[in-house]
Amino acid sequence: MFFHPMDFLIFAALGLALWAQAKVKGTFVKWSNVTASSRLTGAEVARIILEKEDLSHVKVERSRNGALSDHYDPTAKTVRLSAPVYEGNSISSLAVAAHEVGHAIQDDTRFGMLVLRHRLFPVAHFGSQLAPLLFIGGFLLNLTNLIGIGIALFAGAVLFQVVTLPVEFNASHRAKGSSLSLGLFRIVKKKGLEMY
């Protein structure tokens, strides 16, 4: 059994995804030990930005899932924040809350990449769960067609991740813009952004 050159791309994509996930967690932990001078919680910051953006109809709720399960639910028009973010007043808590509100702003303006990501989600979710089984099954049974289907489904999941990148960067950009205009952030030389 030999590796196909396409297999290395799959391993590289998987490695990149794992690295990005570790980087996000590490950054969150680093800044979760720095308290914002405003002493506002993530929930309060989310509510302040939503009001400023005329999105008072969007709810802010505590998520029942674990840490870093923060997300915006466009169907329920709800920003869901994990307990450390909802109740926390660290730089990490406020930044994550503001970022999730950035997704609510995207939804309100019908940001094209967000719309595309929502349309791709069912296919990517299905593909990411089934692809490894087909891929491994194809290798074990020496069925190249099964491997090909697994690769195609995995490619759909990778496409979803590629579309997700500009959505995430844009959400952070929108959150930063709203936060700066409200005075929640201040620019500090050599340190980037700090929360008030």
Secondary structure, 3 states (H helix, E strand, C coil): CCCCHHHHHHHHHHHHHHHHHHHHHHHHHHHCCCECCCCCCHHHHHHHHHHHCCCCCCEEEECCCCCCCCEEECCCCEEEECHHHHHCCEHHHHHHHHHHHHHHHHHHHCCHHHHHHHHHHHHHHHHHHHHHHHHHHHHHHCCHHHHHHHHHHHHHHHHHHHHHHHHHHHHHHHHHHHHHHHCCEEEECCCEEEEC
